[in-house]
Amino acid sequence: ALLPAPGPRSITLVPGLNFVTFNGPGGTDIGELLAQSTSITRAFRFADGDWQSFFPGQPTLLNQFTTLNRLDAIFIFNASARDTVIVVPEVTN
């Protein structure tokens, strides 16, 4: 098959900045998604003509977005010296 089976997918984040396209349902809490690993220290996206940031576990003042929409493109920073794997939901239709 050309396409993977529907359902959650595992994404390996290498050390440093990783570009990820989010294919999950709209309104997904980014804090819950990034809480899968303590080595994820920040995320960024470009929306509404500006860069927005999210810092897990930090004051809301530092977070310009808290939810993800389907097809959002985000940069996730893995501060570990090793690969980190997270599971990302995917919609099937």
C-alpha positions in Angstrom: 0.0 0.0 0.0 1.2 3.5 -0.7 -0.3 5.0 2.4 0.2 3.9 6.0 -2.7 2.3 7.8 -5.0 4.9 9.5 -4.7 5.6 13.2 -2.0 7.0 15.5 1.5 7.3 14.1 4.9 7.3 15.9 7.2 10.1 15.0 10.9 10.0 15.8 12.2 13.5 16.8 16.0 13.8 16.3 18.0 16.1 18.6 17.3 19.8 17.7 14.5 21.2 15.7 12.0 18.9 13.9 9.4 19.8 11.3 6.1 17.9 11.8 2.8 18.2 10.0 -0.1 17.5 12.4 -2.8 15.3 10.9 -4.8 14.8 14.1 -8.2 16.3 14.9 -8.7 20.0 15.3 -8.6 21.4 18.8 -5.9 18.9 20.0 -4.2 20.2 23.1 -0.5 20.7 22.2 0.5 20.5 25.9 -0.8 17.0 26.2 0.8 16.0 22.9 4.2 17.3 23.9 4.0 16.0 27.5 4.9 12.6 26.1 8.6 13.5 26.6 10.4 15.8 29.0 13.0 16.4 26.4 10.6 18.5 24.3 11.2 22.0 25.5 9.4 24.2 22.9 7.3 24.3 19.7 6.7 26.9 17.1 4.4 27.5 14.2 3.7 30.3 11.7 0.1 31.4 11.8 -1.8 34.5 11.0 1.3 36.2 9.6 3.4 35.7 12.7 5.5 33.1 14.6 3.9 31.6 17.6 5.5 29.7 20.4 4.6 27.1 23.0 6.7 26.1 26.0 5.5 23.1 27.9 5.0 23.6 31.6 5.8 27.3 31.4 3.5 30.3 32.2 0.7 31.0 29.7 2.3 34.4 29.0 4.9 32.5 26.9 2.4 30.5 24.9 0.8 32.1 21.9 -1.1 28.9 21.0 -2.4 25.9 23.0 -4.3 23.8 20.4 -3.5 22.3 17.0 -5.6 22.0 14.0 -5.5 19.4 11.3 -2.6 20.1 8.8 -0.8 22.6 11.1 2.9 22.7 10.4 4.9 22.9 13.6 8.5 22.9 14.6 9.2 20.8 17.8 12.5 21.2 19.6 14.0 18.0 21.1 16.6 19.1 23.7 17.9 15.6 24.3 21.1 14.3 22.8 19.1 11.2 21.7 16.1 10.6 19.5 12.7 10.9 21.1 9.5 9.1 19.9 6.1 10.6 20.3 2.7 9.2 19.2 0.5 11.6 17.2 -3.2 11.0 16.5 -4.4 11.0 12.9 -7.9 11.4 11.5 -8.9 8.9 8.9 -11.2 10.9 6.6 
